[in-house]
Amino acid sequence: MREIIFDTETTGFDPRNGDRLVEIGCVELVDRRETGVTFHAYFNPERDMPAAAEAVHGLSIGFLSDKPLFATRVDELIEFLGDAPLVAHNAVFDFGFVNAELARAGRPALDMARMCCTVQMARKLHPGAKHSLDALCTRYGIDRSHRVKHGALLDAELLAHLYIEMTGGRQIGLGLAASAVDMASSEVAAPASRRPDRPFREPRPHMASAAELARHAEFVAGLNRPLWLDTV
């Protein structure tokens, strides 16, 4: 199964008030494993960057001024996303901004049925706990020491690790149990055919000998009031 983990950076909190998408980072998973395939882009928002937003992600208008408009790369993004489920942290926020930009570019909105929100997952798994990306990375032992500021691709990569852990860990989809059963069956069914050069050995006895049992009885008889015989 192919899934896309993604994150966005923006100029603010609400696209309906003129805030724009300035960065998107996407990470591809297949069967809950990272493939190494990503999509990452910065966009010129065609507006100013509020100081509060720049303090979060560090993206200034000076840096973004020569970046392409969203419409320039929209087809690349749509092709990369395909029809895969889309996973984001506080996904309603990210879907809202991507769909606002898609509407400006004259493209269909992302179907909300494709949305998977890791904040909602965390609330069910850990009610009453903190559900920020930082807090959940700490809970699951995911290294985020290189995360100085928010960045869409970096946060998507961290979220991919988190999502894998929240959905069962890295053994999901590996088929380790089935492989072990198959291997055990083959070992039992045809050991001689696997190693015909190995000499046959009689199985070793795994029970005490008569002499060992006699020595044990003698040792127990010499114990001073053993607990299992104490009726006081």
Secondary structure, DSSP 8 states (H G I E B T S, - for coil): -EEEEEEEEESSS-GGGT--EEEEEEEEEETTEEEEEEEEEE---SS---HHHHHHH---HHHHTTS--HHHHHHHHHHHHTT--EEETTHHHHHHHHHHHHHHTT-----GGGEEEHHHHHHHHSTTS--SHHHHHHHTT---TT-SS--HHHHHHHHHHHHHHHTT-TTTTT-HHHHHHHHHHHHHH-HHHH-TTS--------S--HHHHHHHHHHHHTSSS-GGG---
